[in-house]
C-alpha cells in the first residue's frame, strides 16, 4: 500500500515467473530441466520467525505446469552437486535471473499515494528501482500472508519454548 510517494524513482517492478518458466521450457529445455529438478534451500531468520524451504526454482504440479517460483539469490543455499551439474545449475539460474530482469518480462510502474498492489509470491517476482531519499518522502506499507508463515511461526515457538511438536 503506497501511503505516499514524492520521489521520482522507486518504480515498482513485477515479473510473471510462470511466463519466464514457460519461455525457458520452450527455448532452453535443458536448462529448464535443471531448474525443475534441483532442490535449493531457502532460509530467512529474524527474532520472530524462521522461514525455511527446500524446493526447485521452478516447481511443477502433477500436470507438469508451473506451480511455484522460488527466486531469491540472497536467501538461497546452493546444494552440493558434482562440478558439471553445479556449472549447469549456475548457468540455468543466471539465465533465469537475466530473463526476470529483462524488459521482455518485467512490468515497471509508479505507485501513487493510495495505490494498493496484491500478488501471489508463488508466481510473481517483485522489486523496485532505486530512488534518492533526499528528494522527498516515500512510504510503502507491506502486508504478507505467506504460505509458509504458519510453519515458520511454529518453528519459532519450538525454539523459544524448547518444544518439539508431533507432525
C-alpha positions as CSV (number, residue, x, y, z in Angstrom):
1,X,0.0,0.0,0.0
2,X,1.5,3.3,-1.1
3,X,1.0,5.7,1.8
4,X,2.9,8.5,0.0
5,X,5.4,8.8,-2.8
6,X,7.1,12.1,-3.5
7,X,10.3,10.7,-5.3
8,X,11.0,10.4,-9.0
9,X,12.4,6.9,-8.9
10,X,11.5,3.9,-6.8
11,X,9.3,2.3,-9.6
12,X,7.7,-1.0,-8.7
13,X,8.7,-4.0,-10.8
14,X,6.8,-7.2,-11.2
15,X,7.5,-10.3,-13.3
16,X,5.3,-13.3,-14.0
17,X,7.6,-16.1,-13.1
18,X,5.3,-18.7,-14.8
19,X,5.8,-16.8,-18.1
20,X,9.6,-16.9,-17.6
21,X,9.4,-20.6,-16.8
22,X,7.4,-21.4,-20.0
23,X,9.9,-19.4,-22.0
24,X,12.7,-21.5,-20.6
25,X,10.8,-24.7,-21.3
26,X,10.2,-23.7,-24.9
27,X,13.6,-22.2,-25.7
28,X,16.1,-23.7,-23.2
29,X,14.7,-27.2,-22.4
30,X,18.0,-28.5,-20.9
31,X,18.3,-25.5,-18.5
32,X,14.6,-25.6,-17.7
33,X,15.0,-29.3,-16.7
34,X,17.9,-28.3,-14.4
35,X,15.8,-25.7,-12.6
36,X,12.8,-28.1,-12.2
37,X,15.0,-31.0,-10.8
38,X,17.5,-29.2,-8.5
39,X,16.3,-28.6,-4.9
40,X,17.7,-25.5,-3.3
41,X,17.4,-24.5,0.4
42,X,16.0,-21.0,1.2
43,X,16.3,-19.6,4.7
44,X,15.4,-16.4,6.4
45,X,15.7,-15.9,10.1
46,X,14.9,-12.9,12.4
47,X,13.9,-12.6,16.0
48,X,10.3,-13.6,15.4
49,X,10.3,-16.2,12.7
50,X,12.3,-18.8,10.9
51,X,11.2,-19.3,7.2
52,X,12.9,-22.2,5.6
53,X,12.0,-24.1,2.5
54,X,13.6,-26.6,0.2
55,X,12.5,-26.6,-3.4
56,X,13.2,-26.2,-7.0
57,X,13.5,-22.7,-8.5
58,X,10.6,-23.8,-10.8
59,X,8.3,-26.3,-9.1
60,X,5.9,-28.2,-11.3
61,X,2.5,-29.6,-10.4
62,X,1.3,-33.1,-11.2
63,X,0.4,-32.0,-14.8
64,X,4.0,-30.5,-15.3
65,X,2.7,-27.0,-15.2
66,X,4.5,-24.3,-13.1
67,X,3.2,-24.3,-9.5
68,X,5.7,-22.3,-7.6
69,X,8.6,-20.0,-8.4
70,X,11.4,-19.6,-5.9
71,X,13.9,-16.9,-6.7
72,X,15.9,-15.1,-4.0
73,X,19.6,-15.4,-4.5
74,X,20.2,-13.5,-1.3
75,X,18.4,-16.3,0.7
76,X,19.3,-19.4,-1.2
77,X,21.9,-22.0,-0.3
78,X,23.0,-23.9,-3.5
79,X,23.1,-27.6,-2.9
80,X,26.3,-29.7,-3.1
81,X,26.5,-31.0,-6.7
82,X,29.2,-32.5,-8.8
83,X,31.2,-30.0,-10.9
84,X,29.3,-30.5,-14.2
85,X,25.8,-30.3,-12.5
86,X,26.8,-27.3,-10.5
87,X,28.1,-25.4,-13.6
88,X,24.8,-26.3,-15.4
89,X,22.8,-25.2,-12.4
90,X,24.6,-21.8,-12.2
91,X,24.1,-21.3,-16.0
92,X,20.4,-22.0,-15.7
93,X,20.0,-19.8,-12.6
94,X,21.9,-16.9,-14.3
95,X,19.6,-17.2,-17.4
96,X,16.5,-17.3,-15.2
97,X,17.7,-14.2,-13.4
98,X,18.6,-12.4,-16.6
99,X,15.1,-13.1,-18.1
100,X,13.4,-12.0,-14.9
101,X,15.3,-8.6,-15.1
102,X,14.6,-8.2,-18.9
103,X,12.2,-5.7,-20.3
104,X,10.5,-8.6,-22.1
105,X,9.1,-10.0,-18.8
106,X,9.2,-7.0,-16.4
107,X,6.4,-4.6,-15.8
108,X,7.5,-1.3,-14.3
109,X,5.2,1.3,-12.9
110,X,5.0,4.1,-10.3
111,X,2.8,3.6,-7.2
112,X,0.9,6.7,-6.4
113,X,-0.4,7.7,-3.0
114,X,-3.4,5.4,-2.1
115,X,-2.5,2.7,-4.6
116,X,-2.5,-0.9,-3.5
117,X,-1.0,-3.9,-5.2
118,X,-1.6,-7.5,-4.4
119,X,0.1,-10.6,-5.9
120,X,0.9,-14.2,-5.3
121,X,4.5,-14.6,-4.2
122,X,4.5,-18.2,-5.5
123,X,4.1,-16.8,-9.0
124,X,5.1,-13.1,-9.1
125,X,8.6,-11.8,-8.6
126,X,8.7,-8.2,-7.4
127,X,11.1,-5.4,-6.7
128,X,11.8,-1.7,-7.2
129,X,14.2,0.6,-8.9
130,X,16.5,2.9,-7.0
131,X,15.5,6.4,-5.7
132,X,17.0,9.3,-4.0
133,X,15.8,9.5,-0.3
134,X,16.6,13.2,-0.3
135,X,14.0,14.1,-3.0
136,X,11.0,13.7,-0.7
137,X,9.0,11.2,1.3
138,X,8.3,7.7,0.2
139,X,6.4,5.2,2.4
140,X,5.1,1.8,1.3
141,X,3.5,-0.4,3.8
142,X,3.6,-4.2,3.1
143,X,1.5,-7.0,4.4
144,X,2.4,-10.5,3.6
145,X,0.3,-13.6,4.0
146,X,2.9,-16.3,3.5
147,X,2.0,-19.9,2.6
148,X,4.8,-21.0,5.0
149,X,4.3,-18.4,7.7
150,X,2.4,-20.8,9.9
151,X,5.2,-23.4,9.8
152,X,7.7,-20.6,10.4
153,X,5.9,-19.4,13.5
154,X,5.7,-22.9,14.8
155,X,9.5,-23.3,14.4
156,X,10.0,-20.0,16.3
157,X,7.8,-21.2,19.1
158,X,9.5,-24.6,19.3
159,X,12.8,-22.7,19.5
160,X,11.5,-20.2,22.1
161,X,9.9,-22.7,24.4
162,X,12.3,-25.6,23.6
163,X,9.4,-27.8,22.4
164,X,9.0,-30.3,19.7
165,X,5.5,-30.8,18.2
166,X,4.4,-34.0,16.5
167,X,3.6,-33.6,12.9
